[in-house]
Amino acid sequence: MLKKLGKGHRCAIKYVKLFGKHYFQELNKEEYAKWRKTNTGVIYDVRTDEEMIKFALKVKAIEGKDMNTCSVHIYYFPNLNNDEAALMA
């Protein structure tokens, strides 16, 4: 999915403050690699809707702590309810 979006999507930018105003700046390769490692993944342990809600709330509680990275998270749950799969973005 990230390959289709390319580098022009909102996951490849961060906020920077210049002269008292916030602007968007494109992430460099190292920052983008860090974002992919920390904000995307396949979660095999989540098997019910309640577990998915708890996981989402845990991610939301962590979000906003670091203004230098994108707050978008993309996770895939292949074992949801034993016969479903879900994508959380």
Backbone as a printed PyTorch tensor [residue, N CA C, xyz], in Angstrom:
tensor([[[  0.8200,  -1.1800,   0.0000],
         [  0.0000,   0.0000,   0.0000],
         [  0.8730,   1.2570,   0.0000]],

        [[  1.9450,   1.2540,   0.7910],
         [  2.8150,   2.4260,   0.8370],
         [  3.5170,   2.6610,  -0.4890]],

        [[  3.8070,   1.5930,  -1.2230],
         [  4.4370,   1.7540,  -2.5360],
         [  3.5200,   2.4970,  -3.4950]],

        [[  2.2010,   2.2090,  -3.4210],
         [  1.2510,   2.8920,  -4.2960],
         [  1.1510,   4.3780,  -3.9620]],

        [[  1.2440,   4.7100,  -2.6740],
         [  1.1370,   6.1080,  -2.2660],
         [  2.3420,   6.9280,  -2.7060]],

        [[  3.5040,   6.3030,  -2.7430],
         [  4.7150,   7.0270,  -3.1110],
         [  5.1810,   7.9310,  -1.9760]],

        [[  6.1260,   8.8130,  -2.2490],
         [  6.6690,   9.6790,  -1.2110],
         [  5.8890,  10.9790,  -1.0480]],

        [[  4.8070,  11.1960,  -1.7940],
         [  4.0850,  12.4480,  -1.7110],
         [  2.9170,  12.4300,  -0.7380]],

        [[  2.7310,  11.3620,   0.0170],
         [  1.5860,  11.2690,   0.9100],
         [  1.9130,  11.8390,   2.2820]],

        [[  0.9250,  11.9160,   3.1510],
         [  1.1000,  12.5690,   4.4490],
         [  1.9450,  11.7730,   5.4260]],

        [[  2.2840,  10.5360,   5.1040],
         [  3.1630,   9.7510,   5.9650],
         [  4.6240,  10.1150,   5.7570]],

        [[  4.9290,  10.8600,   4.7450],
         [  6.3210,  11.1760,   4.4160],
         [  6.6740,  12.6210,   4.7440]],

        [[  5.8970,  13.2300,   5.6530],
         [  6.1830,  14.6230,   6.0280],
         [  6.2330,  14.7520,   7.5400]],

        [[  6.7980,  15.8470,   8.0090],
         [  6.8220,  16.1840,   9.4240],
         [  6.6370,  17.6910,   9.5490]],

        [[  6.3450,  18.1280,  10.7710],
         [  6.2220,  19.5520,  11.0530],
         [  7.5810,  20.1100,  11.4690]],

        [[  7.8970,  21.2730,  10.9780],
         [  9.0680,  22.0070,  11.4450],
         [  8.6200,  23.4230,  11.7770]],

        [[  9.2600,  24.0090,  12.7580],
         [  8.8960,  25.3600,  13.1710],
         [  9.9760,  26.3190,  12.7010]],

        [[  9.5880,  27.2630,  11.8610],
         [ 10.4930,  28.2800,  11.3510],
         [  9.8920,  29.6570,  11.6230]],

        [[ 10.6370,  30.4800,  12.3050],
         [ 10.2020,  31.8470,  12.5990],
         [  8.8310,  31.9010,  13.2680]],

        [[  8.5850,  30.9430,  14.1700],
         [  7.3450,  30.9410,  14.9330],
         [  6.1540,  30.3160,  14.2350]],

        [[  6.3160,  29.7980,  13.0280],
         [  5.2160,  29.1670,  12.2980],
         [  5.5890,  27.7350,  11.9680]],

        [[  4.5750,  26.8610,  11.8800],
         [  4.8030,  25.4580,  11.5510],
         [  4.6350,  25.2370,  10.0470]],

        [[  5.5590,  24.4680,   9.4820],
         [  5.5330,  24.1340,   8.0620],
         [  5.7540,  22.6320,   7.9000]],

        [[  5.3590,  22.1130,   6.7420],
         [  5.6170,  20.7190,   6.4160],
         [  7.0000,  20.5850,   5.7930]],

        [[  7.6870,  19.4960,   6.1520],
         [  8.9700,  19.1820,   5.5470],
         [  8.9930,  17.6910,   5.2510]],

        [[  9.4870,  17.3320,   4.0940],
         [  9.5440,  15.9210,   3.7060],
         [ 10.5680,  15.1840,   4.5650]],

        [[ 10.2080,  13.9700,   4.9900],
         [ 11.1340,  13.1500,   5.7680],
         [ 12.2990,  12.7040,   4.9000]],

        [[ 13.4880,  12.6510,   5.4800],
         [ 14.6080,  12.0840,   4.7340],
         [ 14.5240,  10.5550,   4.7970]],

        [[ 15.4350,   9.8690,   4.1510],
         [ 15.3570,   8.4010,   4.0650],
         [ 15.4290,   7.7310,   5.4290]],

        [[ 16.2890,   8.2160,   6.3150],
         [ 16.4260,   7.6170,   7.6410],
         [ 15.1640,   7.8150,   8.4790]],

        [[ 14.5940,   9.0180,   8.4330],
         [ 13.3700,   9.2970,   9.1840],
         [ 12.1990,   8.4800,   8.6530]],

        [[ 12.1170,   8.3170,   7.3350],
         [ 11.0360,   7.5340,   6.7410],
         [ 11.1880,   6.0580,   7.1140]],

        [[ 12.4070,   5.5480,   7.1340],
         [ 12.6410,   4.1560,   7.5350],
         [ 12.2530,   3.9500,   8.9950]],

        [[ 12.5560,   4.9350,   9.8480],
         [ 12.1670,   4.8530,  11.2560],
         [ 10.6500,   4.8510,  11.3930]],

        [[  9.9680,   5.7080,  10.6360],
         [  8.5050,   5.7450,  10.6840],
         [  7.9120,   4.4020,  10.2750]],

        [[  8.4460,   3.8060,   9.2000],
         [  7.9180,   2.5110,   8.7470],
         [  8.1040,   1.4280,   9.7900]],

        [[  9.2220,   1.4590,  10.5150],
         [  9.4690,   0.4340,  11.5380],
         [  8.5730,   0.6080,  12.7470]],

        [[  8.2820,   1.8370,  13.1280],
         [  7.5320,   2.0810,  14.3560],
         [  6.0280,   2.2380,  14.1580]],

        [[  5.5610,   2.5970,  12.9640],
         [  4.1410,   2.9140,  12.7690],
         [  3.4100,   1.9910,  11.8130]],

        [[  4.0440,   0.9470,  11.3450],
         [  3.3630,  -0.0020,  10.4680],
         [  3.6970,  -1.4130,  10.9320]],

        [[  2.8660,  -2.3560,  10.5380],
         [  3.1880,  -3.7380,  10.8720],
         [  2.0010,  -4.6610,  10.7620]],

        [[  2.2890,  -5.9310,  10.9300],
         [  1.2770,  -6.9780,  10.9670],
         [  1.1750,  -7.4320,  12.4130]],

        [[ -0.0420,  -7.3790,  12.9740],
         [ -0.2720,  -7.7200,  14.3720],
         [ -1.0290,  -9.0460,  14.4160]],

        [[ -0.3280, -10.1020,  14.8120],
         [ -0.9300, -11.4380,  14.8490],
         [ -1.6630, -11.7080,  16.1610]],

        [[ -1.3630, -10.9750,  17.2300],
         [ -1.9320, -11.2530,  18.5520],
         [ -3.3600, -10.7510,  18.7170]],

        [[ -3.8030,  -9.8290,  17.9160],
         [ -5.1580,  -9.2800,  18.0370],
         [ -6.1210, -10.2150,  17.3150]],

        [[ -7.0750, -10.7830,  18.1060],
         [ -7.9890, -11.7730,  17.5330],
         [ -9.4680, -11.4070,  17.6680]],

        [[ -9.7930, -10.3910,  18.4550],
         [-11.1930,  -9.9810,  18.6240],
         [-11.3180,  -8.4790,  18.4110]],

        [[-12.5610,  -8.0350,  18.2390],
         [-12.8120,  -6.6040,  18.0710],
         [-12.3910,  -5.8130,  19.3110]],

        [[-12.6270,  -6.3860,  20.4970],
         [-12.2570,  -5.6960,  21.7330],
         [-10.7420,  -5.5230,  21.8380]],

        [[ -9.9890,  -6.5500,  21.4520],
         [ -8.5260,  -6.4490,  21.4670],
         [ -8.0370,  -5.3970,  20.4690]],

        [[ -8.7150,  -5.2950,  19.3230],
         [ -8.3360,  -4.3000,  18.3370],
         [ -8.6010,  -2.8860,  18.8710]],

        [[ -9.7140,  -2.6920,  19.5810],
         [-10.0210,  -1.3930,  20.1690],
         [ -8.9900,  -1.0370,  21.2320]],

        [[ -8.6070,  -1.9940,  22.0720],
         [ -7.5850,  -1.7360,  23.0920],
         [ -6.2510,  -1.3780,  22.4500]],

        [[ -5.8920,  -2.0790,  21.3830],
         [ -4.6520,  -1.7820,  20.6730],
         [ -4.6950,  -0.3740,  20.0860]],

        [[ -5.8200,  -0.0070,  19.4790],
         [ -5.9530,   1.3240,  18.8830],
         [ -5.8640,   2.4180,  19.9510]],

        [[ -6.4600,   2.1910,  21.1110],
         [ -6.3880,   3.1820,  22.1900],
         [ -4.9720,   3.3080,  22.7320]],

        [[ -4.2430,   2.1890,  22.7870],
         [ -2.8500,   2.2350,  23.2350],
         [ -2.0070,   3.0370,  22.2510]],

        [[ -2.2260,   2.8330,  20.9510],
         [ -1.4960,   3.5870,  19.9250],
         [ -1.8500,   5.0670,  20.0170]],

        [[ -3.1230,   5.3610,  20.2340],
         [ -3.5740,   6.7600,  20.3300],
         [ -2.9660,   7.4610,  21.5440]],

        [[ -2.7680,   6.7280,  22.6430],
         [ -2.1740,   7.3190,  23.8430],
         [ -0.7130,   7.6940,  23.6150]],

        [[ -0.0230,   6.9320,  22.7810],
         [  1.3860,   7.2030,  22.4810],
         [  1.5100,   8.3340,  21.4790]],

        [[  0.5330,   8.4640,  20.5940],
         [  0.5770,   9.4600,  19.5120],
         [  0.6770,  10.8780,  20.0620]],

        [[  1.4090,  11.7010,  19.3620],
         [  1.5180,  13.1010,  19.7330],
         [  2.6800,  13.4040,  20.6550]],

        [[  3.3790,  12.3920,  21.1040],
         [  4.5190,  12.6090,  21.9990],
         [  5.7240,  13.1680,  21.2430]],

        [[  5.8540,  12.8140,  19.9690],
         [  7.0060,  13.2360,  19.1730],
         [  6.5020,  14.0250,  17.9720]],

        [[  6.7360,  15.3210,  17.9650],
         [  6.2610,  16.1700,  16.8710],
         [  7.0980,  16.0220,  15.6020]],

        [[  8.2220,  15.3280,  15.6870],
         [  9.1010,  15.2010,  14.5310],
         [  8.7780,  14.0130,  13.6430]],

        [[  7.7510,  13.2420,  13.9740],
         [  7.3820,  12.1140,  13.1300],
         [  5.9010,  12.1980,  12.7920]],

        [[  5.5190,  11.5220,  11.7660],
         [  4.1270,  11.5060,  11.3170],
         [  3.2770,  10.7010,  12.2980]],

        [[  2.0630,  11.1180,  12.5480],
         [  1.1940,  10.4350,  13.5010],
         [  0.3060,   9.3830,  12.8420]],

        [[  0.5100,   9.1020,  11.5740],
         [ -0.2990,   8.1070,  10.8720],
         [  0.2540,   6.7150,  11.1690]],

        [[ -0.6440,   5.7940,  11.5070],
         [ -0.2730,   4.4090,  11.7890],
         [ -1.0510,   3.5000,  10.8500]],

        [[ -0.3930,   2.4790,  10.3330],
         [ -1.0500,   1.5150,   9.4570],
         [ -0.7110,   0.1200,   9.9610]],

        [[ -1.7420,  -0.6220,  10.4210],
         [ -1.5430,  -1.9730,  10.9400],
         [ -2.5080,  -2.9350,  10.2690]],

        [[ -2.0390,  -4.1530,  10.0870],
         [ -2.8500,  -5.2180,   9.4720],
         [ -3.0640,  -6.3070,  10.5050]],

        [[ -4.3160,  -6.7400,  10.6800],
         [ -4.6800,  -7.8010,  11.6150],
         [ -5.1870,  -9.0010,  10.8230]],

        [[ -4.3500,  -9.9980,  10.5590],
         [ -4.7740, -11.1190,   9.7150],
         [ -5.6640, -12.1340,  10.4180]],

        [[ -5.6860, -12.1840,  11.7590],
         [ -6.4040, -13.2300,  12.4930],
         [ -7.6200, -12.7140,  13.2400]],

        [[ -8.2380, -11.6810,  12.7700],
         [ -9.3650, -11.0890,  13.4920],
         [-10.5850, -11.9950,  13.4140]],

        [[-11.1440, -12.3450,  14.5610],
         [-12.3500, -13.1760,  14.6800],
         [-12.2190, -14.5190,  13.9640]],

        [[-11.0290, -15.0310,  13.8460],
         [-10.7080, -16.3430,  13.2710],
         [-11.0420, -16.5000,  11.7890]],

        [[-11.8570, -15.6540,  11.2180],
         [-12.1850, -15.8000,   9.7970],
         [-12.1990, -14.4580,   9.0560]],

        [[-11.6740, -13.4280,   9.6900],
         [-11.6570, -12.0930,   9.0900],
         [-10.2470, -11.5160,   9.1470]],

        [[-10.0480, -10.4930,   8.3940],
         [ -8.8050,  -9.7040,   8.4570],
         [ -9.2200,  -8.2390,   8.4730]],

        [[ -8.3670,  -7.3920,   9.0300],
         [ -8.7010,  -5.9680,   9.1040],
         [ -7.4530,  -5.1300,   8.8760]],

        [[ -7.6720,  -3.9390,   8.3630],
         [ -6.6090,  -2.9650,   8.1670],
         [ -6.9830,  -1.7260,   8.9610]],

        [[ -6.1000,  -1.2920,   9.8550],
         [ -6.3500,  -0.0960,  10.6440],
         [ -5.3830,   0.9880,  10.1970]],

        [[ -5.9340,   2.1030,   9.7580],
         [ -5.0950,   3.2090,   9.3210],
         [ -5.5140,   4.4750,  10.0270]]])
